[in-house]
Every structure is written in C-alpha cells, then in structure tokens.
Amino acid sequence: MPDVRLSEVIAAYGELVDGDLDERDLVDRLSELTVEVLNRHGIGARRSRPGVVTSAATIAVPLPSMSVSLEICGARAPLTGGQIAAVGARASTTPLVAVLSLRGFAAEAIEGGDNVLLMDRQHLEAILSGLVDPAGLFEEAVHLATFDAEPYLPLTRFLLHRNPAPAPRFMPPDRVPPPWDLLQDTAAEVRVRQVLGGLPGWPEITGMTAVDADRLLLTSADGLIEVHVRRGTTDWFLPMPGLRGAPVRRADGSVLVLCGDAVIAYRGGTVEPIAGGFRAAVGLAADRDGEAWVLSGTGATFGGGSGTLSLTRVGERFGSQQTYGVAFAAGVHGLAWLRGRRFFLATGSDSGIVDLSRSSAVSPRDHVRSEQPYPEHVIALDARTVLTGSGDGRGVGVTICRTDLVTHSVEVLARLRLNKIQGMAEAAEGPVYLLGDVRGNDHSRPRPVILKATIPRPAPAAAEDGPTSFRDLRLAAMGDRRSEDGPTSFRDLRLAAMGDRRSYALDATPIADGGQATVFGARHRASGTRVAFKRLNRRSVDDIARMRREIEAGQRYGDNAHVVPVLDFDPGASWLVMPLASGTAEEVLDELEDPRRLLDLVAAVCAGLRRPHQDGWVHRDLKPTNILRLDGEWAVADWGLGRRPRGQTSQPGRTRAGFLYGTEGFAAPELSDDAHEAGPQADIFSIGQLIGWAVTRQWPRANRPLIPAGTVWQTAVEVMTHDDPARRPASVDDVLELVRSAPAEPTGQG
C-alpha cells in the first residue's frame, strides 16, 4: 500500500500549494514537510537561518560531499533575476545556496544565477514522491553548476539517460526462429502466432501496452521502448532507468508508468511525478477516459490481519491522489479496470471484483474462481470479460484464460511453451498481443518474443440494451437500497468523487458543531445532491488519524444499509462527505417508547456492526447521536474512535490505559481501563445502554448500567451491561436472540 505517512505528506503538500495561505505560512509548512522527507532518506536536515527572498527559515541540507542551504519560495510569480542576485550576494561559498521556487524563474534569473542553485516545484515533488534520491539530485545540480555554469538542472534532464545505447531490436520469426514450437494448444476459435523475436542484448521486460494496432510500448530496466510490429523496428520512447510494470496511455497522449515509489507522466518530452509514496505497487490501470489507479500492498492471507491492499486514484496533479484501503484476503498479482469504479483483482486462488462506488471490501459474492497460479497480466475485453496470463510456476509453460464475471466461468484459451509471460496488451478494435520469453536455461539472457492472438469478442447479450436486461442489473447490483433510485441516489456522486473541496457548496449554518469537527449541510455542485460535509476543527495528528479511521470504515462497510457510507473525502483527511441524514436517534426519543420501534433500531445497529466485528473492528463510541436515519433505515455513523483489527492499528499508544475513551455513560468500563484491548463486547455494552436510555429516558452515568427495571427489556440489558465483558453476549447475533425474546419481532430489518 502507499507509505501511510508519506501519503499524508503528499496530501498535505497538495492542500498547501492549492490553498490560500500567505507566503510566509506556506513556506514554513512546506519546509517542515521537506525536512521530514529529507530525513526519511537519512539526511540530517534541519531548519536554519532566515532566507533572503521570503525571510522564512532556510533548510540546512548536509550531504556526504557538501552542505547546501535550501530556501523555499512560495511567491505567486516566477522569481526575477534581481531576487536571485540578492541571494547570490549574500551567499558564502560554504554552504552552497539553493533556491526552490514553486512558480519557477524568469529567463534572466536562470541565465544569471551565479553562486545559486535553482530548483522548482517539480524537483520538490520528485523528492516528496520518492522518485529521486535527494542527495543524488543535489550532487548532480552542483556538478552542472560547477563545471558547466548552468545553475538550473531540469528534472527531465536529470532523470533521462544522456546518451542511451541504440534500442535492442526485434526480427521476424523467419529471421530469428524460436528454439521450439511455442504453441501447445488453443481453443477452437482462437488463433495465436509469433510475429517478432528478439535479438541478443535485451534487458528484462516488466510490462507492455498498445499504442495502436501496430505499435507497442515495452517497459524495460532502461526505459520505455516503442516497437512497430509490422516493421519490427524499435526506438526509445522514454530512455529512463527505474521504470517497471505495464505503462498506461491516456487519451491526451501522455503515458503513465511506475518508477521507484512514484507514478510519472511523460508528455511533450517532459517527465513529471503525479503521485507517489507507493510500496510494493502491483500495477497501474486506467479507464477509457484516462483516470488512472495504482494497486499496491498485499491482501490478508493465512489469517494475518486485514492486509495492506490499496487502490489509489492518481489524480491530475501531484498532491491530489486519493487512497482506498481494499479488504480482500488474497495475494493479488494483477489488476484490470472494468467500468466506473469496478476493478478485477487477479489472484492464484479466488480472484475478486471490488466496486469502490459501493464499498472498498470484496464481498464473498464477488469472488471469482481462478485456474492459474500467477495471473500477473490482466486485460479487460469489456465490463464482464477479462483475459489473464500466467506462468505455470515451473518456467516451462504459460496459460491464457478468459473469465466471464457474470457467470463466473473460466475457459483456457491457449497453452504456450514459454518460460514466462511478461505482458499482455489489447489494441483498440484490434488483436491481443502477448509478450513472452524463451531464454531456456540461460537465465541471464532475456530472449523476448511477441505473439499476436485473435480472440473473438464476447457476443452481446440478447437483452443487453433493453429495459429488462438482467445482465445489466447484475453488473450494476450494488447491494445497497440507498444507492440507485430517486433523489437520494449517491451512486453518481461516489463515481464522481475527486477529493476536491470545491465540488461542494456548504450551507452558511452548521448542522452540528462538536469539539473535533463541524458538520454542514452541503450541495454537490455537479449533481445537485444534498449531502453532509464534515470538516475537522483542528488538524492535530490524533484528529487526522481518527478522521482517517472514519473514512476507512465508511469506505469498507458503506454498502451495508445500516452503516453510514463515506461518499467523498479529502486525501489529507481534513474533511469527508456522507449522506444527509433526516435525524438521529436522540431526536426521536418519544418514538422509541414503542418497543417495536426500539427493537428495529437495535436490530439495525446489530446489522451494521456484524461484519465489522467479524473483521476485528470495534466502534467504541455508540451513542444516540451516532445512530442516523438514512432513507428510513437506522445506520451507524462516526467510526473515528473505532479500533481497527489487531495488527492494523496505526498507533496503539493513542488509546492510553486509565483514560476515559468514548462517551461517558455509553462507554463500557473496559474502555477506561485499556481501550486498545477492548473487543466487540464493548459495543454490546453500549447497545444495552442505548436500550436503557430509550426506555428510562435518562442519560446513563459512567460505568453504571442503566437497567430498565420492570420492563420486558430488563433481563437483556442486565446481561448486555455486565461489568465483565466475558459474561456479555459474544456477538451481535447473540444480542438479537436475546432482545427478540422480549418484544414482538421487528419489521423491515435484513
């Protein structure tokens, strides 16, 4: 998944440069982020003396071969030659002085920047994203300034090979025949033939994409290589080391590819980082409109917690990436975009489908059987059909399979005698290309081959375009009664969610104003949908961490009608958007005098907690104001004080033993002893107190069960609020069995 802290730094950077802070505050905060990231690289950076341009503190950057004094400037216009001259006049020979201007430099500043290194926004973003080693960047800039009298080193010039060797070549198979017959067998309607064979000198290839029906881009250890299939010619498209995985091509002609811990965009001869902080990135995917996503991390396997798997929307500019933690108990090898925000996650056991407009969890009904051990290469032919390519794990064979995501059927289309498969690409309205390797026993010498596969596209269902299409119904099934119909539809808003505060017009008066956050009614500008906009009042580390928990739980469990979903959120976790509720449980206390109405509420809370409890989450703050009415259903809200599954908590020390945690009266006694160790029984205590509050119409006091004596609820509440958690019901299903023996069966709860 993304490096959590680095992702926070990148999100904070995006907020700063797009915000309206004055220059001094902007520079101060950017300097803090820069120092943190430099020190993550082992550089002992620190704030130093005031600068010349901004008067804010500079950054002392001690390097093995030199020391640099870095001044960040946030002026709204490019720095002039006069400003740079003033810096140069003050600069001494040791340390060297570098000026980093977010708005760049006027031409005369670059031409006359004696004694001053010049850096711009792209250099800073390359450092923050993990694209470059800062020490290497500074040393190369100093070398250029010292020996070539050039104070400004463009990022693209730093990243690209200066004089790359000629691109390695392909030849037709009659000129470079394969060492053996590559085809073992194919399905009756499938045709596969070799079109090119590699000459000696190829580096390792890690991915491929199609530019059009005749041109391919291959990712090698030395950069992107363009291959013209019919002619067999090759040339460098991007001679840049460190690239990996399949690139993606956007409609505007730009190409995105993973490099180190970053995603770069290459367009118009310029390289720029647009996202970063990724560890163990599995791959990139893009939809037809060019929206790009990164899959990173690993799913939970062998009972090892909830995993670190994430899908991150890259965004149009650096600092706008938006991460969704994906709950899927599998080791994911490959990724394909289907449509909307639906993705296919390929594994060697049960693959899965995740729809982020519904939930970030892969539900059991969305598991899809796999017939391959390592399906690393995946392409989607349409919203229901994917092709997967996998080696056999022994290095002697490859299979290509077709999976129907509606029927969950898997068909082997081809078995090939290849040592490995290194890429698959679909040309628009054209063939499918396969990139394999036939190096044999000489493991040190790659020998790539390109094959062309003719695979009939799936025939459209007979009723696909009609109003009674069950295919479309199944593909669009959301499992959420709130998501599809009428004026309360939030599906379109979720699909359009961009993490952009400007998408919402807030009401002048807040709905609720608490200590941690304020909630406003708001309108989503594009769709007109009314929503609730929750904004942090403070931005302490603890406040942001708790907002992140609320976002994560809303993403993961928001497909449940009894959990309040998170529809959109700030990548920096300073705000989130959720449906606008019609009220809270606290506001309908009179209504809850009816035992059936109260039982409906209890059943809804239990339904909302069932899956989180099974996954190891504990809410820890159930109270009347955190139970909201959405479209006639009660739903659990505000997981900010929740505890993630064991092994997945961000910082256990936040819940210190001996401190009150949760809301006094509704919080279980163990939450005051050690809230981090509390289990689902803490939420069950709170449900008992909710019942006591509703029946007695009294607000409970700390650690004192509110028993509704003389009522049908008495026995149930006594058991649920026992001071020993082990003597309370073990699960919410046990709670339901207990309370349903009291009043009549509730209505309308699933």
N, C-alpha and C positions, 0 to 999 in steps of 0.2 A: 504494500500500500504506500501512499505517499508518506514520507517522513513527516510525522504529525507536526512537530514544532516548526520545521522548515515550511510546511504548507501554511501554518499560521503566519509566519514571517512574510511569505509571498502575498497572502491575502491582506495583511496589514499594509504592505507596500502599495498594493492596488488601491486601497482606500485612501492612502495619503496622497498619492500623485493625482488621483481623480477628485480629491476633496477641495475645500476652500480655506485651508489653513493659511495663515500668513507665513512668509518665507522663513522667518526665524523658527517658528514651531515646526514647520515642515522639515527643515534641515536638522533640527535637534532629533526628531523622531527617526528620520531616515538614518542618521548617524548611529543611533542606538541599534537599529536593525543591522546595519552594515558591520558594526563591531561584533555583534553576536555571530553573524555568519562567518566573518573572517576568523574568529576564534574557533569555530567548528572545524576549520581547516588547519588548526594548530598554530595559527599566527597570534602572537600575543598583542593584539591591537587594543588601543585604549583611546579615550578622549584626551585631547591635548590643548594647546594654546588656541586663542581665537584666530579665525581666519581673516582674510583681507576683504573678500567680496561680501561676505554675509555677516561677519563678526561673530558667528556661531563657532563653537569649538571645532577644531580640526580633528582628524583621526591619525594617531601615530601608528604606522604600519612597519614593524621591524621584520625584515626579511634576512635570510642567511647571508646574502651578498651585499645588502644595502639597507637603508632605512628610508621610508617615504612618509611625508606628511600630506595626508589627503584632505582636501577641503571640498565638501559637497555644496553645490549651489542650486537653489530651487527657484531662481528668477523665472519670470513668465516670458522672458525673451532671451535669445541667444546672447552669450557674453561677448562683449566687444574687445577689440584689440587693446583699448585703454585699460579696461579692467584686468586683462591678463598681464599687461605691462606693469600694473601696480603690484600684482602678486610677485612677478619676477623681480621687481626692485627690492622687495622685502626679503625675498628668499635668500637663504645662505646656501652654500654648496652642500652642507650636510645638516639635516637630511634633504633629499630631493623633495620638491614640492609638486603635487599633482592636484589639478582642479577637475572635479567631476560636475559637469553642468547638465541638469535634466533637460534643458532646452537647447543644448548644443552650443556652437560657437559661430560667430560671424567669420567670413572668409579671411579677413585681415588678422583675426586672432590666431587662426590656425597657421597662417603664414609667418607670423612674427612672434610665436610663443617661446622665446628664448628662456632657458632655465626652468621651464614649467612643462610638466607632462599634462596633456589634455585628454580627458575621458568624458564619455557621455552616458546617456541613460542606458544604452544597450550594453555597455561594459558592466554597469551595476547590475542589470538584470541577468547577465550571463553569470555573474558571481552568485547572486541570490538563488538562481535556479539550479545550481550545481553543474552548469555546462562547462565551466572552466575552473582550473586551479588558479586562485588569485595570485599566488606567488609567481607562477609562470607568466601570467598576463602582465604583471608589473615589470618583471625582468625583461620581457620582450619589448615592452614600451620603452624602457630605459635604454635598451640596446639600440633601438631605432633612433631615439632622440640623440644618443651619444655619437653614433657612427654615421648616421645619415641626415642629421639635423632636421628630423621630422618629429615634432612634438606630439602629433596625433596619430595613433595607430587604430584604424577602423577595425571593428570587431571581426568583420568578414575576412579581412586580410590576415588577421591573427589565426583564424580557425582553418583556413584553407591551405592545402599543400601549395607551396610556392611554385615548384616545377614538377608536377606529377609525371611519372613514367607513362608511356602510352597505355591506354586501357587494354586489358587482356582481351583475347579475341575468341570468336566462335567460327566454326566452319560447318557447311552442310554435312550430313551424316555419311554421304558417299566419300567425302574427303577425310573425315575423322570418324570412322565407323566405331560403334560401341564394342566393348570387349565381349559382349554376349548378347543374346536376344533379350530385349528389355521387356517384352510383353509375355506375361504368363497366361492370363485370360481376361476377358472383358464381358460385360453384359451384352446381350444381343444387339441393342440399339446404340451402343457406344463404340466410337472409333478413336483409337489413340495411335499417334505416330510421332517418331522423333523428327524434329525439324532442324536442330542445331546441336553440335558437340563442341566442347571447349578445348582449346589448345592448351599446352602446358603454361603455367605461370599464373593461374587463377588463385586469388586468396579465398578464404572461407566466405560463403554467401549465407546471409541470415534472413533474407526476405525478398519479395518480388511484388510489383504491382504493374498493372497495364495502363499505359498512356492512351492507347487506342488499339485497334485490331492488329496493328503491325509493329507497335513499339512497346517495349517493356523497360521498367526500371528495376535493377537489381541492387540490393544493399550488400556491399562487401565491407571488409575491415578497413578499406582505404577510401570509401565513399560510394556515391550512387553512380552506377554505370548504365547508360542508355543503350539498349540493344534494338537494332532494326531487324525484325525477324526475317523478312523476305530476303534482305540483302546479306544478313549475317554480320553487319558492321557494328562496331561498338565505339563509344566515346564517353568521356567523363561528363556526367551531368552535374555532379557536385563532388569535387575531389576533396573530401573532408574526412579525416580519421575519426573513429569512435562511434560511427553510426551502427544501428542494429535494428533488426526486425523489418517487417514489411512497411514501406512508406505508404502514405495515402495522398491522393491527389484531389485538390479542391476544384470547384467549378471555376474559380478565378485563375486557375493555372498554377497556383502555389502548391508546393509539396511539403508535407509534414513528415518528420521522421524522428525516432528516438535517438538521442545522443547522450551517453552518460546517464545522468539523473534528470535530464531535461527533454522537452519536446521543442524542436526547432522548426521554423518555417523558412523555406527558401523560395524567394520570388524576386524577379528582376535583378538577379545577380547578387542579392543581399541575403545574408543569414541573420535571423533574429530569434532569440528564445521567446516562446509564448506560454510555456508552462514548465513547471519543474518540481523538484523535491521528490522524485519517484525512486523508490527502491523496489527491486525485483519486478520491474514492469513486464507484463506478459505480452502486451502488444497494443497497437492502435486500431481504431475502427472509425469510419466516417459514414454519415448518411448521405443521401443523394444531394442534399443541399450543402454539404461540406462541413456540417457540425461534427467535430472530432472528439473522440473519447479515448482515454487511456485505461486499460485494465492492469492493475498492479496488485502485488501481495499474493497471499495464499489463503485458500479456504480452510476451515477447521477440518482436520482429519484425525482419526483414531481418538476421538473424544478430547481433542486438545483445545478446548475453549471455543470461541466464536470465530477465530481466524482473523486475517488482516486484509481480506479481499476488498478491493475498492474499484469503483468506476468513477473517473474524473472527467467532467466536461472541460475541455481545454479553454474555450472562450476565444474572443477575437484579439485580445491584447494580454500582455503579461500582467499578472495580478488578478485576473478575473476567473481563474479556474475554480471549479465547484465540485466537491468530492462527496460521493455517496458510498457509505460503507455497505458492502454486499454480504448478506448472510447466506452462505452456501457451504455445506460440509463436504467439500471435494477439492482436490488439487486440480486447478484449471490450467489447461495447456493452450487453448486458443479462444478467439473472440470473433464474433460477427455481428454487425448491426442488422436488425431485421426491418423495423419501421418505427416511427415515433420515437419512443424511448425503450423499445424492446431489444434485448440482446440475447444472443445464443452463446453460452459458456460451455466450451467443449472439454470434456474430461475423459479419462480412461475407464470410468465406471458408468455412473449415470450423469449425463450432461444435464444442463438446466437452462431454463428461459427466465430472465428477470425483466420485469417491466417497471421502470422507475417512475412512470406516471401513476403506478398503483402502489408499489412497495419496493423496497430495496432488498427484500428477502426472496429467495427462491422457494416457493411452496412445493410440497410433495406432488401436487397435481401437475407441476411444470417440470418434473424430472423426465428426461428422455434417455432411453437405453442407448449405450454406446457399444460398438463392436470393435473398437480399436484401442490399443494400449496408450498411444501418444498422439492424439489428434491435435497437433500444434498448428496446422494450417487449415483455415476455415474461410469459405466464401458463401454468401447468401445469394441464391438464384432469385428468390423472391421472399415474401414475408413468411412463407410456410416451408420453404425448401432450402436446406444447406448442404454443401459438399464439405467433407472433411478428409484430409490427407494425413496418414500416419505411417511411421516406420513400424516394423514388427518387434523392435526391441533387441534384435539379434544382428541387425545391419545387413540383412540379405534380402529383404523384401519390403514393399510399400503397398498399402491398400488405399483406394479412393472409395468413399461411401457417400450415399445420398440418404438424407434423413427427412422424412415428412413430419413436420412439427405439429400437424393436426392429428394424424393417425398414430404418430409416434413409431412408425415403421422405418426400418433401416435396411438398405439394399447395398450390397457390394457391387460397385460399377466396374472396378478394374483392380487386378493384382499385377504389380510390376516388379521386375527384378532390378531393383535399385538399392544401393547401400543406404541411402537416406533420401528424404524429401525435404527441400529447403524453401519451397514456396508454391503457392497457387494464386492465379490471377484470372479474373473474368474480364474479357474485353467487352465493352458495351455492344450489345446486339451481335456479339461475335463468339469466338471459341473460348475455351478454358485452357490456359497454359499451365503446365506443370514443370517445376524446376527440380531436377533430381541430381544425384551424384553417383558416379560409377568408378570410384577410386580403387576398388578392390581391396587388396591387403596393404597397399601403400597409403597408410593413414595420413601421412604428412603432405600429400599432394592432391589437392582437390581436383576433380575432373567433372565439371558440371555438364549436364545435358538438358535441353529444353524440348518438351513434348507438347504437342497440340492435341487436345481432346475435343471431340464433337459429342456433345451430350444434349439430347433433346430436352427442351424446357418443359416444365410441368404444364399439362393442359389445364386451362381454367375450369373451375367447377361450373356445372350447368347453371346453377342459380347464383353464381358469384355476384352478378350485378343487380339482382332482383331484390325486392323488399323482404323475401322470405329466405334469404341466404343464411343457412346455418353455419356455413364456413366462416363468413364474416363475423357472425355472432360469437363463434368460438374463439376466433382470433382476437376479438375485441373484448372478450369476457374479462371483467375487472374484479369480480368478487366483492364489489362494494356498491351497495344500494345508493350511495350518495353520488356516484361518480359519473353517471351517464345522462340522466334526463332532467329537463326542466331548468328553471332559472338558478337552481342551486348547484349546477354542474361545475365541478372543479377540474375535470379531466383536461380540458383545453388549457386551463391556467397552469397545471402541472407540466404539460407538454411544452408550454412557452416559458417556463421558469428559467430565468437567466441570472439570478442572484444580483439584480440591479435595482437599487433603491428607487431609481427614477421611474420604475414601472408602476409605482403606487402613489395615489393621491390620498393623503391622510386627512381625516376629519380634524377640525380645529380642537375639539374637546375629547380627551381620552375616555375610554370605557372604564378602565381600571388603572390605578396608579399605585404600584407597590414599591417596596424598597429596592428590589433588584431590577425591575423592568416596568415599563408603562405599555399598556395595550390601547391601540387606537382602532376605531373603525376606519376602513380604507376602501378605495376603489382601484381595481386593476385597470389601468388606463386602456390597454389593448382590447380587453374583452368586456369591460364594464362590470365585472363580477365584484360583488361586495365581499370583503374579507376582513379578518382581524390581523392587525400588524403589531407584533410585539417587539419592543425596542429596549435594549439594555440602558439603564440609567448610568451605570458605571462600566468601566472596561478593565476591571481587575482580572488577574489570572484566574481566580476562582469563578468569577461571574462568567467569563468566556467559556471555561470548561463546563460549567453547568448548562449554559445555553447549547453547547455542542452535544451534550447528552440528550437534551430535549429534542434537538434536530435529529439526532441519530435514531432515537426511539420512534419519532414521528415518521421518519422515512421507512423504518423497518416494519412497523406494525400498523401503519396508517391505512392498509387495505381492510383492516377489521373495522366494521361499522361502530365498534364500541371503543375505539382508540382515536383520539383527535389527530388527524394527519398533519404533517408539515408540507405545505404546498410549494413554498419557495423559501430561500434563506440566503443570507449574506455569507460568502465564503469565509469571511473573518469572524462569523458568529456574533455579530453585533445586533442582528435582527432576524426575525423569521415571520412567515406568513402562514396563517391557518384559517380554516373556515370560520365564518362569523356565526357564533352560537346565538340561539334565541333565549338563552338563560342558563343559570347554574342551579344546582340542587339547593343551594342556600336560599334562592329566590322563590322556591315553591314548597317551602316547609309545610304550609297548610295542605297542599295536595298530597303530601306523603303521609298524612294521617290515615289515608285509605291503605290497608295492608297490601292490597294487590298492587297499588302504585309503588309502594316501598319495595315490594318483592321484585317488581320489574326493574327498579333501579339497582338492587343488589345483584340480580341476575346479569344485568348489563355490565356492571363493574367486574364481576367474575369472568364474564366472556371476554372482556378487554384485557384482563390480566393472565388468562390461561396460557397463551403462547409465550408472552414474555417470561412468566415464571418457569415454564418448561425449558426456556433457553438460558435461564440463570439471571434474568433481570429482576430487580426489586424496586418498586416505585418509591417507597419510603415517605411519601407526602400526600396520602389520600385524605381528602377533606372535602366538605361540601362545595367550596369554590373551585375545586379541581375536577368536578364532575359536571360536564356541559351537555346541554340539549342541542343536538345537531339533527335536523330533518326528522324530528320526532323520536330520536334514539338518544339514550344516555351514553356518553363517551368519556373515557378517562383522559385527562389533559395533564400537561406540565410534568414532564419526567426530569426536570432539571436537577432534582435531588436524588434521582434514581441511581442505583448501583448496577453497573454492567456485570456480565458473568465473571466469575472468578478467573483471574489471569488476564482480564481485559480492562481492568480499572486503570484509569490514566494516572492517578496518584492517590494511593490508599491513605496517605497522611492527611488528606483534606478532611476526612471524617475521623477526627481525633476522639479517642476514648474519653469518657467523662464529660462530654459536651452535649447539650441538647441538639438534636437533629430532627428535622421535620417540624410539624406544627403542634404546639403544646395542647394536650388533651387528646389528639388523634394519633400521636406518635406512640408506638409501642415502647414499653420500658427498656427493652434491649437497645433501642436507638440512642438512649442516653449513656449506656454502658460502652458499647462499641458498635457504632452504626455500620462500620465496614463489614462486620461479621454477620449482620442481620440477614435472615433469609425471608422466603415468602410469608412465613408466619407473622412477620411484622406488618405486612399489608393486610393479613387476615384480622389482626387485632384492630387495625383502622376501620375495616368494614364493620366489625362489631360495634365500634364507637359511633360509626355513621348511623347504624340502626338505633342505638341508644339515643343519639341526638334527635333523630327524626321522631321517635316515639315519645320521649320525655320532654322534648322541646327545650332541652337545657344544653348549654355548651359544656363539653367534658373538661375535666381538670387533669393535670399531668399525672400519668401513671395510675389513674383511678378509673376502673371500669364503670361505665355508665349503664347500669343494669336496669332495663325496663321491667321492674318487678310487677307481678300480677298480670302480665300480658302473655300472648302466645309466643312472643319473641324471647322471653326470659332465659330459657334453657340454652337456646342457640347463642345468645350474646354472652352468657356466663362461660361457655366453652371457648368461644372465639377470643375472649379477652382475658383468658387465664394468664397469670404473670409468668408462667413457664411456657416458652414457645413450643416445647416438645409436646405439651398437652393440648395445644390448639389443633384444629383440623390441619391435615398435612397439605391440602391443596384446595384450590377454589372449587373444584368439583365436589370435594367433601363438604365445603361450605354450602353449596347448593343443595346437597342431600339433606343437610341439617336444617336449613331455613325453609325448604319446601314442605317440610312436615308440619310447619306452623300454619301460615295462611293458605288460601287456595292457590292453585298453580297459576303462575303469571301468564300474561299473554304477550305475544309479539317478540319474544326473545329467542334468538337462534343459538 
